[in-house]
Structures are given as C-alpha cells and as structure tokens.
Amino acid sequence: MAGLTSSSIGKKFLMALSAIFLLVFLILHLTVNLISVFSQEGFNGASHFMGYNPLVQFLMQPILGFAVVFHFVMGFVLEFKNNRARPVKYAYSNNGANATWASRNMIISGAVILAFLALHFYDFWLHEMNYKYVNDLLPDPTRYWEELHHKFSNLWRVALYVVSFGLLGFHLSHGFQSSFQSIGATHPKYLPAIKMIGNVYSVMIPLGFIFVAIYHFVTQ
C-alpha cells in the first residue's frame, strides 16, 4: 500500500479501485431507493436489513466510508500535484477541442458532490446514528419509507438533490472510463464497450436518483 501511494501512477490506481467500488455501491443504493417507488413494505424490509445486519453495519459501512474519504482526498492530492507540476499556465488554450467539460472540471464537480454528500449524511446517516445509538430507540421496521418520503417534502431539498445528481452525472461520464483505464483496461478491443457502458451508467444512475426524489415530492 505504501509503495503504491508513493507514486502518481500508484495513487491513480488506488483511486481507480475506490472509484469502481463506489460505482458498484451506487447501483446497490439506487436499487434500494427505487424499491420505495413501488413498495413501501419492500423498501422498509430492505432498509431494515441494511440498517441492522452486522455484516453491513460493521464491515461494509466502514469500508464504504473509507472508500469515499480516500477517493476524494486522493483526487484533491493528485489535482494539487498536477497544478504544482504546471505552475505556468498558457495564455490561451482551446481545452474544449481536446477534452470534455467533465474531464477538465473533475475537481469542481467532485467538490460539489462532496458537499452534497455532507448533506446526504446529515439527512440520513446521522439520523440513523441518533435513532439507534444516541436515543437508543427500539427497532421499528416500518419507519423507513415515511422518513424518506418526508425528507423530500421540501422543494429546496429536491432541487438541491437534482442539481447534485446532475453534476454527479458529469463526474461519472469521465470518471467511469478513466477508472478502468487507470487499472489497465486500455485494450482497443474493449475501450468502445467501456465507453458505451460508462455513458449509459452516467446517465441512468443520476436519472434514477432524480426520479426517486421527484416521485416522493409530487406524491406528498
């Protein structure tokens, strides 16, 4: 681990691994959230399982937290080092001709997403910690859908989620392909498929979360 983090290539490799882990997590997270659209009982059951299963709580949740922190910290570190390596900027550069907006502004979209995650943790994770460990309330397997539904009763929160997930889509549109390239998936035979899957993923995942937020808002 120390050897990998000592070089830029190693840092990019580890950052890519954390990104792929988070890509898989987003699929799982969206799947559970979509259940809330079709079945209150199903969403309550899935959320209660995730909230009280020891494997999820004491193994997967710490790993997820570490992956989130590591991914963003490593991203900022690499951006800082890249800027130091290029202290003199060109007077004019047509960046748009060679790179997409998403690839040129990953640090900006990442910073906004990180701020959004702070709100998301405040809305849901901190609430769970208070419910289970601070207030020490008895488990209630029927509470989750109502709590989620209530969170999206405010228009400003829904709007913030929509904007944040839109930026997430831009971040994913470059990050998906970049992550696989960083771990060595650069064969010309597979790159078109990776790019296509990444494009679909970066659209469908944010749209799925946006759909859930809007659904709960309009069905108040």
Secondary structure, 3 states (H helix, E strand, C coil): CHHHHCCHHHHHHHHHHHHHHHHHHHHHHHHHHHHHHHCHHHHHHHHHHHHHCHHHHHHHHHHHHHHHHHHHHHHHHHHHHHHHHCCCCCCCCCHHHCCCHHHHCHHHHHHHHHHHHHHHHHHHHHHHHHHHHHCCCCCCCCCHHHHHHHHCCCHHHHHHHHHHHHHHHHHHHHHHHHHHHHCCCCCCCCHHHHHHHHHHHHHHHHHHHHHHHHHHHHCC
